[in-house]
């Protein structure tokens, strides 16, 4: 499974590579990283929309994760990517807006990687 992680915090890459070391080594999961909503859209366009699971932070400079979600749902319908939103602010307003825009899941930081691993394995 190819997973695109979108977060303006660059240390997220090392964290995911460490926490999913076994899955990466075994070829179960491949991770790509984008550090802005704009970079994520460029990545999706360059892949000709290869089906990916997208984990996106909500609060980022420039294009927010919610705006990215809106763009993904408008332009990448077939096959629709699974999009999980991640935020440090688990407030109801962000949750409601993410669900209304078509998010498949909503997670809060700090991420529980055991829980996330189980969720990712259910997606396939």
LOVEXLUM-298156 format. One record per atom (N, C-alpha, C, O): x, y, z. Coordinates in nm, 3 decimals, always signed. Example, Ala and Ser with C-alpha at 12.3 -4.5 7.8 and 13.67 -1.06 7.14 Angstrom:
BEGIN
+---------+---------+---------+
|       u |       v |       w |
+---------+---------+---------+
|  +1.319 |  -0.569 |  +0.780 |
|  +1.230 |  -0.450 |  +0.780 |
|  +1.320 |  -0.330 |  +0.780 |
|  +1.424 |  -0.332 |  +0.846 |
|  +1.285 |  -0.225 |  +0.708 |
|  +1.367 |  -0.106 |  +0.714 |
|  +1.290 |  +0.003 |  +0.787 |
|  +1.341 |  +0.114 |  +0.804 |
+---------+---------+---------+
//
This chain:
BEGIN
+---------+---------+---------+
|       u |       v |       w |
+---------+---------+---------+
|  +0.085 |  -0.118 |  +0.000 |
|  +0.000 |  +0.000 |  +0.000 |
|  +0.089 |  +0.123 |  +0.000 |
|  +0.183 |  +0.133 |  +0.078 |
|  +0.057 |  +0.217 |  -0.088 |
|  +0.131 |  +0.342 |  -0.097 |
|  +0.059 |  +0.448 |  -0.013 |
|  -0.060 |  +0.472 |  -0.032 |
|  +0.133 |  +0.511 |  +0.079 |
|  +0.075 |  +0.608 |  +0.171 |
|  +0.146 |  +0.741 |  +0.154 |
|  +0.269 |  +0.748 |  +0.161 |
|  +0.069 |  +0.846 |  +0.132 |
|  +0.123 |  +0.981 |  +0.124 |
|  +0.092 |  +1.052 |  +0.255 |
|  -0.024 |  +1.067 |  +0.293 |
|  +0.198 |  +1.095 |  +0.325 |
|  +0.183 |  +1.168 |  +0.450 |
|  +0.206 |  +1.315 |  +0.420 |
|  +0.311 |  +1.353 |  +0.366 |
|  +0.108 |  +1.400 |  +0.454 |
|  +0.117 |  +1.542 |  +0.427 |
|  +0.121 |  +1.617 |  +0.560 |
|  +0.023 |  +1.616 |  +0.634 |
|  +0.234 |  +1.680 |  +0.589 |
|  +0.250 |  +1.752 |  +0.716 |
|  +0.363 |  +1.851 |  +0.699 |
|  +0.467 |  +1.817 |  +0.642 |
|  +0.345 |  +1.973 |  +0.749 |
|  +0.451 |  +2.073 |  +0.736 |
|  +0.567 |  +2.048 |  +0.833 |
|  +0.672 |  +2.111 |  +0.820 |
|  +0.550 |  +1.959 |  +0.929 |
|  +0.657 |  +1.923 |  +1.022 |
|  +0.747 |  +1.819 |  +0.957 |
|  +0.704 |  +1.705 |  +0.936 |
|  +0.869 |  +1.855 |  +0.926 |
|  +0.958 |  +1.766 |  +0.852 |
|  +1.003 |  +1.644 |  +0.933 |
|  +1.041 |  +1.542 |  +0.874 |
|  +1.000 |  +1.651 |  +1.065 |
|  +1.044 |  +1.536 |  +1.146 |
|  +0.945 |  +1.420 |  +1.141 |
|  +0.974 |  +1.311 |  +1.190 |
|  +0.827 |  +1.444 |  +1.081 |
|  +0.727 |  +1.339 |  +1.065 |
|  +0.784 |  +1.223 |  +0.981 |
|  +0.750 |  +1.107 |  +1.006 |
|  +0.868 |  +1.254 |  +0.883 |
|  +0.925 |  +1.151 |  +0.796 |
|  +1.004 |  +1.048 |  +0.878 |
|  +0.982 |  +0.928 |  +0.865 |
|  +1.095 |  +1.095 |  +0.962 |
|  +1.175 |  +1.004 |  +1.044 |
|  +1.087 |  +0.925 |  +1.140 |
|  +1.111 |  +0.807 |  +1.164 |
|  +0.986 |  +0.989 |  +1.194 |
|  +0.894 |  +0.924 |  +1.288 |
|  +0.819 |  +0.810 |  +1.221 |
|  +0.812 |  +0.700 |  +1.276 |
|  +0.762 |  +0.834 |  +1.104 |
|  +0.689 |  +0.729 |  +1.033 |
|  +0.782 |  +0.616 |  +0.988 |
|  +0.747 |  +0.498 |  +0.998 |
|  +0.901 |  +0.653 |  +0.940 |
|  +0.995 |  +0.550 |  +0.895 |
|  +1.041 |  +0.463 |  +1.011 |
|  +1.067 |  +0.344 |  +0.993 |
|  +1.050 |  +0.521 |  +1.129 |
|  +1.088 |  +0.443 |  +1.247 |
|  +0.972 |  +0.355 |  +1.293 |
|  +0.991 |  +0.236 |  +1.317 |
|  +0.853 |  +0.413 |  +1.305 |
|  +0.737 |  +0.340 |  +1.358 |
|  +0.686 |  +0.231 |  +1.265 |
|  +0.626 |  +0.134 |  +1.311 |
|  +0.709 |  +0.246 |  +1.134 |
|  +0.662 |  +0.147 |  +1.037 |
|  +0.779 |  +0.074 |  +0.971 |
|  +0.767 |  +0.026 |  +0.858 |
|  +0.891 |  +0.067 |  +1.040 |
|  +1.013 |  +0.004 |  +0.988 |
|  +0.986 |  -0.137 |  +0.935 |
|  +1.030 |  -0.172 |  +0.825 |
|  +0.915 |  -0.219 |  +1.012 |
|  +0.888 |  -0.358 |  +0.974 |
|  +0.801 |  -0.363 |  +0.848 |
|  +0.832 |  -0.438 |  +0.755 |
|  +0.694 |  -0.285 |  +0.844 |
|  +0.604 |  -0.285 |  +0.728 |
|  +0.676 |  -0.236 |  +0.601 |
|  +0.650 |  -0.287 |  +0.492 |
|  +0.765 |  -0.138 |  +0.617 |
|  +0.841 |  -0.087 |  +0.502 |
|  +0.938 |  -0.195 |  +0.455 |
|  +0.948 |  -0.222 |  +0.335 |
|  +1.009 |  -0.256 |  +0.548 |
|  +1.107 |  -0.361 |  +0.514 |
|  +1.039 |  -0.479 |  +0.445 |
|  +1.093 |  -0.535 |  +0.350 |
|  +0.919 |  -0.516 |  +0.494 |
|  +0.847 |  -0.631 |  +0.438 |
|  +0.771 |  -0.596 |  +0.310 |
|  +0.708 |  -0.684 |  +0.250 |
|  +0.775 |  -0.469 |  +0.267 |
|  +0.708 |  -0.428 |  +0.145 |
|  +0.558 |  -0.414 |  +0.157 |
|  +0.488 |  -0.403 |  +0.057 |
|  +0.506 |  -0.415 |  +0.282 |
|  +0.361 |  -0.400 |  +0.302 |
|  +0.316 |  -0.256 |  +0.279 |
|  +0.206 |  -0.232 |  +0.231 |
|  +0.403 |  -0.161 |  +0.315 |
|  +0.369 |  -0.019 |  +0.305 |
|  +0.486 |  +0.058 |  +0.246 |
|  +0.602 |  +0.031 |  +0.277 |
|  +0.454 |  +0.154 |  +0.160 |
|  +0.552 |  +0.246 |  +0.106 |
|  +0.505 |  +0.385 |  +0.142 |
|  +0.388 |  +0.418 |  +0.122 |
|  +0.595 |  +0.466 |  +0.197 |
|  +0.557 |  +0.601 |  +0.237 |
|  +0.622 |  +0.705 |  +0.146 |
|  +0.738 |  +0.691 |  +0.107 |
|  +0.545 |  +0.808 |  +0.114 |
|  +0.596 |  +0.926 |  +0.047 |
|  +0.555 |  +1.043 |  +0.136 |
|  +0.457 |  +1.033 |  +0.211 |
|  +0.628 |  +1.152 |  +0.129 |
|  +0.602 |  +1.265 |  +0.218 |
|  +0.593 |  +1.394 |  +0.138 |
|  +0.674 |  +1.420 |  +0.049 |
|  +0.493 |  +1.475 |  +0.172 |
|  +0.478 |  +1.608 |  +0.115 |
|  +0.466 |  +1.703 |  +0.234 |
|  +0.403 |  +1.671 |  +0.334 |
|  +0.526 |  +1.821 |  +0.221 |
|  +0.531 |  +1.913 |  +0.334 |
|  +0.436 |  +2.032 |  +0.319 |
|  +0.446 |  +2.130 |  +0.393 |
|  +0.344 |  +2.021 |  +0.221 |
|  +0.240 |  +2.123 |  +0.205 |
|  +0.129 |  +2.062 |  +0.121 |
|  +0.148 |  +1.961 |  +0.054 |
|  +0.012 |  +2.126 |  +0.125 |
|  -0.099 |  +2.081 |  +0.043 |
|  -0.067 |  +2.091 |  -0.105 |
|  -0.102 |  +2.004 |  -0.184 |
|  +0.002 |  +2.200 |  -0.141 |
|  +0.038 |  +2.221 |  -0.282 |
|  +0.134 |  +2.110 |  -0.329 |
|  +0.119 |  +2.058 |  -0.440 |
|  +0.231 |  +2.074 |  -0.245 |
|  +0.326 |  +1.969 |  -0.280 |
|  +0.253 |  +1.834 |  -0.294 |
|  +0.286 |  +1.754 |  -0.381 |
|  +0.155 |  +1.811 |  -0.208 |
|  +0.077 |  +1.686 |  -0.214 |
|  +0.001 |  +1.676 |  -0.346 |
|  -0.001 |  +1.569 |  -0.408 |
|  -0.061 |  +1.785 |  -0.390 |
|  -0.133 |  +1.783 |  -0.518 |
|  -0.037 |  +1.759 |  -0.634 |
|  -0.070 |  +1.686 |  -0.728 |
|  +0.081 |  +1.820 |  -0.628 |
|  +0.182 |  +1.797 |  -0.731 |
|  +0.223 |  +1.650 |  -0.735 |
|  +0.242 |  +1.593 |  -0.843 |
|  +0.238 |  +1.591 |  -0.619 |
|  +0.274 |  +1.450 |  -0.608 |
|  +0.165 |  +1.363 |  -0.671 |
|  +0.195 |  +1.273 |  -0.750 |
|  +0.040 |  +1.388 |  -0.637 |
|  -0.071 |  +1.310 |  -0.692 |
|  -0.078 |  +1.326 |  -0.843 |
|  -0.103 |  +1.228 |  -0.915 |
|  -0.057 |  +1.448 |  -0.893 |
|  -0.060 |  +1.471 |  -1.038 |
|  +0.054 |  +1.398 |  -1.108 |
|  +0.035 |  +1.344 |  -1.218 |
|  +0.171 |  +1.395 |  -1.046 |
|  +0.287 |  +1.330 |  -1.109 |
|  +0.269 |  +1.178 |  -1.115 |
|  +0.330 |  +1.112 |  -1.199 |
|  +0.187 |  +1.124 |  -1.027 |
|  +0.163 |  +0.980 |  -1.026 |
|  +0.053 |  +0.940 |  -1.122 |
|  +0.025 |  +0.822 |  -1.140 |
|  -0.009 |  +1.040 |  -1.183 |
|  -0.126 |  +1.011 |  -1.266 |
|  -0.232 |  +0.947 |  -1.179 |
|  -0.305 |  +0.858 |  -1.223 |
|  -0.240 |  +0.993 |  -1.058 |
|  -0.331 |  +0.945 |  -0.955 |
|  -0.327 |  +0.795 |  -0.935 |
|  -0.427 |  +0.725 |  -0.950 |
|  -0.210 |  +0.746 |  -0.900 |
|  -0.200 |  +0.609 |  -0.852 |
|  -0.277 |  +0.607 |  -0.720 |
|  -0.264 |  +0.700 |  -0.640 |
|  -0.356 |  +0.504 |  -0.696 |
|  -0.437 |  +0.499 |  -0.574 |
|  -0.346 |  +0.499 |  -0.451 |
|  -0.259 |  +0.413 |  -0.437 |
|  -0.366 |  +0.596 |  -0.365 |
|  -0.288 |  +0.606 |  -0.243 |
|  -0.380 |  +0.633 |  -0.126 |
|  -0.492 |  +0.680 |  -0.142 |
|  -0.329 |  +0.603 |  -0.010 |
|  -0.397 |  +0.644 |  +0.112 |
|  -0.327 |  +0.772 |  +0.154 |
|  -0.204 |  +0.780 |  +0.152 |
|  -0.402 |  +0.871 |  +0.192 |
|  -0.343 |  +1.000 |  +0.226 |
|  -0.371 |  +1.029 |  +0.373 |
|  -0.485 |  +1.025 |  +0.418 |
|  -0.264 |  +1.059 |  +0.447 |
|  -0.274 |  +1.104 |  +0.586 |
|  -0.235 |  +1.251 |  +0.584 |
|  -0.120 |  +1.283 |  +0.554 |
|  -0.327 |  +1.341 |  +0.615 |
|  -0.296 |  +1.483 |  +0.603 |
|  -0.323 |  +1.557 |  +0.732 |
|  -0.427 |  +1.542 |  +0.796 |
|  -0.225 |  +1.639 |  +0.769 |
|  -0.242 |  +1.732 |  +0.880 |
|  -0.345 |  +1.836 |  +0.834 |
|  -0.356 |  +1.865 |  +0.715 |
|  -0.418 |  +1.892 |  +0.928 |
|  -0.516 |  +1.996 |  +0.892 |
|  -0.451 |  +2.134 |  +0.892 |
|  -0.467 |  +2.211 |  +0.797 |
|  -0.376 |  +2.165 |  +0.997 |
|  -0.321 |  +2.300 |  +1.013 |
|  -0.182 |  +2.309 |  +0.952 |
|  -0.082 |  +2.267 |  +1.011 |
|  -0.177 |  +2.367 |  +0.830 |
|  -0.051 |  +2.387 |  +0.761 |
|  -0.052 |  +2.526 |  +0.699 |
|  -0.158 |  +2.578 |  +0.663 |
|  +0.067 |  +2.588 |  +0.686 |
|  +0.070 |  +2.718 |  +0.616 |
|  +0.034 |  +2.699 |  +0.469 |
|  +0.053 |  +2.591 |  +0.413 |
|  -0.018 |  +2.803 |  +0.408 |
|  -0.061 |  +2.792 |  +0.268 |
|  -0.192 |  +2.715 |  +0.264 |
|  -0.285 |  +2.747 |  +0.336 |
|  -0.198 |  +2.614 |  +0.180 |
|  -0.319 |  +2.533 |  +0.167 |
|  -0.337 |  +2.446 |  +0.291 |
|  -0.249 |  +2.367 |  +0.325 |
|  -0.450 |  +2.459 |  +0.356 |
|  -0.476 |  +2.377 |  +0.475 |
|  -0.510 |  +2.235 |  +0.433 |
|  -0.540 |  +2.208 |  +0.317 |
|  -0.505 |  +2.145 |  +0.528 |
|  -0.541 |  +2.006 |  +0.501 |
|  -0.686 |  +1.994 |  +0.457 |
|  -0.718 |  +1.907 |  +0.376 |
|  -0.772 |  +2.080 |  +0.508 |
|  -0.914 |  +2.075 |  +0.468 |
|  -0.930 |  +2.118 |  +0.322 |
|  -1.010 |  +2.060 |  +0.249 |
|  -0.854 |  +2.219 |  +0.280 |
|  -0.859 |  +2.262 |  +0.140 |
|  -0.801 |  +2.152 |  +0.050 |
|  -0.853 |  +2.127 |  -0.058 |
|  -0.694 |  +2.087 |  +0.095 |
|  -0.636 |  +1.975 |  +0.021 |
|  -0.739 |  +1.864 |  +0.006 |
|  -0.756 |  +1.809 |  -0.103 |
|  -0.808 |  +1.831 |  +0.115 |
|  -0.912 |  +1.727 |  +0.113 |
|  -1.019 |  +1.762 |  +0.009 |
|  -1.061 |  +1.676 |  -0.069 |
|  -1.061 |  +1.886 |  +0.007 |
|  -1.162 |  +1.932 |  -0.089 |
|  -1.113 |  +1.912 |  -0.233 |
|  -1.187 |  +1.864 |  -0.318 |
|  -0.987 |  +1.950 |  -0.260 |
|  -0.929 |  +1.935 |  -0.394 |
|  -0.920 |  +1.787 |  -0.434 |
|  -0.950 |  +1.751 |  -0.547 |
|  -0.878 |  +1.703 |  -0.340 |
|  -0.865 |  +1.559 |  -0.368 |
|  -1.001 |  +1.500 |  -0.403 |
|  -1.014 |  +1.426 |  -0.501 |
|  -1.102 |  +1.532 |  -0.324 |
|  -1.235 |  +1.475 |  -0.348 |
|  -1.297 |  +1.527 |  -0.477 |
|  -1.378 |  +1.458 |  -0.540 |
|  -1.261 |  +1.650 |  -0.519 |
|  -1.314 |  +1.706 |  -0.643 |
|  -1.246 |  +1.649 |  -0.767 |
|  -1.310 |  +1.629 |  -0.869 |
|  -1.114 |  +1.622 |  -0.758 |
|  -1.037 |  +1.590 |  -0.878 |
|  -0.989 |  +1.445 |  -0.889 |
|  -0.942 |  +1.405 |  -0.995 |
|  -1.000 |  +1.368 |  -0.783 |
|  -0.949 |  +1.230 |  -0.786 |
|  -1.060 |  +1.134 |  -0.746 |
|  -1.059 |  +1.077 |  -0.637 |
|  -1.155 |  +1.117 |  -0.837 |
|  -1.273 |  +1.036 |  -0.806 |
|  -1.253 |  +0.888 |  -0.834 |
|  -1.309 |  +0.804 |  -0.763 |
|  -1.176 |  +0.854 |  -0.935 |
|  -1.163 |  +0.714 |  -0.976 |
|  -1.018 |  +0.673 |  -0.979 |
|  -0.942 |  +0.729 |  -1.059 |
|  -0.973 |  +0.579 |  -0.898 |
|  -1.041 |  +0.532 |  -0.778 |
|  -1.027 |  +0.637 |  -0.669 |
|  -0.927 |  +0.708 |  -0.664 |
|  -1.124 |  +0.646 |  -0.582 |
|  -1.114 |  +0.749 |  -0.478 |
|  -1.009 |  +0.710 |  -0.373 |
|  -1.014 |  +0.600 |  -0.320 |
|  -0.915 |  +0.801 |  -0.344 |
|  -0.818 |  +0.769 |  -0.241 |
|  -0.883 |  +0.776 |  -0.103 |
|  -0.977 |  +0.852 |  -0.081 |
|  -0.832 |  +0.697 |  -0.011 |
|  -0.875 |  +0.706 |  +0.128 |
|  -0.799 |  +0.822 |  +0.190 |
|  -0.677 |  +0.828 |  +0.179 |
|  -0.870 |  +0.914 |  +0.255 |
|  -0.805 |  +1.030 |  +0.316 |
|  -0.837 |  +1.033 |  +0.465 |
|  -0.953 |  +1.039 |  +0.506 |
|  -0.730 |  +1.028 |  +0.546 |
|  -0.744 |  +1.039 |  +0.691 |
|  -0.684 |  +1.173 |  +0.733 |
|  -0.569 |  +1.204 |  +0.700 |
|  -0.762 |  +1.251 |  +0.804 |
|  -0.715 |  +1.381 |  +0.850 |
|  -0.654 |  +1.368 |  +0.990 |
|  -0.702 |  +1.290 |  +1.073 |
|  -0.548 |  +1.444 |  +1.014 |
|  -0.479 |  +1.440 |  +1.142 |
|  -0.468 |  +1.583 |  +1.194 |
|  -0.433 |  +1.674 |  +1.118 |
|  -0.497 |  +1.604 |  +1.321 |
|  -0.484 |  +1.737 |  +1.378 |
|  -0.447 |  +1.731 |  +1.525 |
|  -0.480 |  +1.637 |  +1.596 |
|  -0.378 |  +1.835 |  +1.568 |
|  -0.348 |  +1.848 |  +1.711 |
|  -0.470 |  +1.905 |  +1.782 |
|  -0.479 |  +1.901 |  +1.905 |
|  -0.562 |  +1.958 |  +1.705 |
|  -0.682 |  +2.020 |  +1.761 |
|  -0.801 |  +1.932 |  +1.729 |
|  -0.860 |  +1.944 |  +1.622 |
|  -0.837 |  +1.843 |  +1.820 |
|  -0.947 |  +1.750 |  +1.797 |
|  -1.082 |  +1.814 |  +1.823 |
|  -1.171 |  +1.751 |  +1.880 |
|  -1.096 |  +1.939 |  +1.783 |
|  -1.222 |  +2.009 |  +1.810 |
|  -1.331 |  +1.966 |  +1.715 |
|  -1.305 |  +1.920 |  +1.604 |
|  -1.453 |  +1.982 |  +1.759 |
|  -1.569 |  +1.937 |  +1.685 |
|  -1.582 |  +2.009 |  +1.550 |
|  -1.627 |  +1.949 |  +1.452 |
|  -1.545 |  +2.136 |  +1.545 |
|  -1.559 |  +2.212 |  +1.420 |
|  -1.472 |  +2.152 |  +1.309 |
|  -1.519 |  +2.131 |  +1.197 |
|  -1.343 |  +2.124 |  +1.339 |
|  -1.255 |  +2.061 |  +1.240 |
|  -1.309 |  +1.924 |  +1.201 |
|  -1.308 |  +1.888 |  +1.084 |
|  -1.354 |  +1.847 |  +1.298 |
|  -1.408 |  +1.714 |  +1.272 |
|  -1.527 |  +1.723 |  +1.177 |
|  -1.532 |  +1.652 |  +1.076 |
|  -1.623 |  +1.809 |  +1.210 |
|  -1.744 |  +1.823 |  +1.127 |
|  -1.709 |  +1.866 |  +0.985 |
|  -1.764 |  +1.813 |  +0.888 |
|  -1.618 |  +1.963 |  +0.973 |
|  -1.581 |  +2.012 |  +0.841 |
|  -1.510 |  +1.902 |  +0.760 |
|  -1.537 |  +1.886 |  +0.641 |
|  -1.421 |  +1.828 |  +0.825 |
|  -1.348 |  +1.720 |  +0.755 |
|  -1.446 |  +1.613 |  +0.707 |
|  -1.434 |  +1.565 |  +0.594 |
|  -1.540 |  +1.576 |  +0.789 |
|  -1.637 |  +1.473 |  +0.751 |
|  -1.728 |  +1.523 |  +0.638 |
|  -1.759 |  +1.449 |  +0.545 |
|  -1.768 |  +1.648 |  +0.646 |
|  -1.853 |  +1.708 |  +0.542 |
|  -1.781 |  +1.711 |  +0.407 |
|  -1.844 |  +1.695 |  +0.302 |
|  -1.650 |  +1.731 |  +0.410 |
|  -1.571 |  +1.736 |  +0.287 |
|  -1.534 |  +1.597 |  +0.234 |
|  -1.475 |  +1.584 |  +0.127 |
|  -1.568 |  +1.494 |  +0.311 |
|  -1.547 |  +1.359 |  +0.261 |
|  -1.430 |  +1.282 |  +0.322 |
|  -1.388 |  +1.181 |  +0.267 |
|  -1.377 |  +1.328 |  +0.436 |
|  -1.268 |  +1.255 |  +0.501 |
|  -1.316 |  +1.115 |  +0.539 |
|  -1.431 |  +1.095 |  +0.578 |
|  -1.227 |  +1.018 |  +0.526 |
|  -1.260 |  +0.880 |  +0.561 |
|  -1.236 |  +0.852 |  +0.709 |
|  -1.293 |  +0.759 |  +0.765 |
|  -1.152 |  +0.934 |  +0.772 |
|  -1.123 |  +0.916 |  +0.914 |
|  -1.064 |  +1.045 |  +0.968 |
|  -1.024 |  +1.133 |  +0.892 |
|  -1.059 |  +1.055 |  +1.100 |
|  -1.011 |  +1.176 |  +1.167 |
|  -0.933 |  +1.131 |  +1.290 |
|  -0.989 |  +1.068 |  +1.379 |
|  -0.804 |  +1.165 |  +1.294 |
|  -0.718 |  +1.124 |  +1.404 |
|  -0.659 |  +1.247 |  +1.472 |
|  -0.642 |  +1.351 |  +1.409 |
|  -0.627 |  +1.235 |  +1.599 |
|  -0.567 |  +1.347 |  +1.670 |
|  -0.423 |  +1.317 |  +1.709 |
|  -0.385 |  +1.202 |  +1.733 |
|  -0.344 |  +1.424 |  +1.716 |
|  -0.205 |  +1.415 |  +1.759 |
|  -0.201 |  +1.427 |  +1.911 |
|  -0.288 |  +1.493 |  +1.968 |
|  -0.105 |  +1.369 |  +1.979 |
|  -0.003 |  +1.282 |  +1.922 |
|  -0.065 |  +1.152 |  +1.874 |
|  -0.154 |  +1.096 |  +1.938 |
|  -0.017 |  +1.104 |  +1.759 |
|  -0.072 |  +0.983 |  +1.700 |
|  -0.041 |  +0.860 |  +1.784 |
|  +0.069 |  +0.844 |  +1.836 |
|  -0.141 |  +0.776 |  +1.796 |
|  -0.122 |  +0.645 |  +1.858 |
|  -0.087 |  +0.553 |  +1.740 |
|  -0.175 |  +0.513 |  +1.664 |
|  +0.041 |  +0.519 |  +1.726 |
|  +0.086 |  +0.445 |  +1.608 |
|  +0.034 |  +0.301 |  +1.604 |
|  +0.017 |  +0.245 |  +1.496 |
|  +0.009 |  +0.242 |  +1.720 |
|  -0.047 |  +0.107 |  +1.723 |
|  -0.188 |  +0.111 |  +1.663 |
|  -0.224 |  +0.026 |  +1.581 |
|  -0.266 |  +0.209 |  +1.704 |
|  -0.402 |  +0.229 |  +1.653 |
|  -0.398 |  +0.262 |  +1.503 |
|  -0.478 |  +0.208 |  +1.426 |
|  -0.307 |  +0.349 |  +1.462 |
|  -0.296 |  +0.388 |  +1.321 |
|  -0.257 |  +0.267 |  +1.237 |
|  -0.313 |  +0.247 |  +1.129 |
|  -0.164 |  +0.185 |  +1.284 |
|  -0.122 |  +0.066 |  +1.210 |
|  -0.242 |  -0.025 |  +1.184 |
|  -0.258 |  -0.076 |  +1.073 |
|  -0.325 |  -0.047 |  +1.286 |
|  -0.444 |  -0.131 |  +1.269 |
|  -0.542 |  -0.070 |  +1.168 |
|  -0.598 |  -0.142 |  +1.085 |
|  -0.561 |  +0.061 |  +1.174 |
|  -0.650 |  +0.129 |  +1.078 |
|  -0.598 |  +0.114 |  +0.935 |
|  -0.675 |  +0.089 |  +0.843 |
|  -0.467 |  +0.130 |  +0.917 |
|  -0.408 |  +0.122 |  +0.784 |
|  -0.422 |  -0.020 |  +0.728 |
|  -0.444 |  -0.037 |  +0.608 |
|  -0.409 |  -0.119 |  +0.812 |
|  -0.420 |  -0.257 |  +0.766 |
|  -0.563 |  -0.292 |  +0.722 |
|  -0.583 |  -0.386 |  +0.645 |
|  -0.661 |  -0.217 |  +0.772 |
|  -0.801 |  -0.241 |  +0.734 |
|  -0.835 |  -0.181 |  +0.597 |
|  -0.932 |  -0.222 |  +0.534 |
|  -0.754 |  -0.085 |  +0.552 |
|  -0.786 |  -0.011 |  +0.430 |
|  -0.769 |  -0.094 |  +0.304 |
|  -0.863 |  -0.102 |  +0.225 |
|  -0.660 |  -0.155 |  +0.282 |
|  -0.623 |  -0.235 |  +0.163 |
|  -0.710 |  -0.209 |  +0.046 |
|  -0.690 |  -0.268 |  -0.060 |
+---------+---------+---------+
//
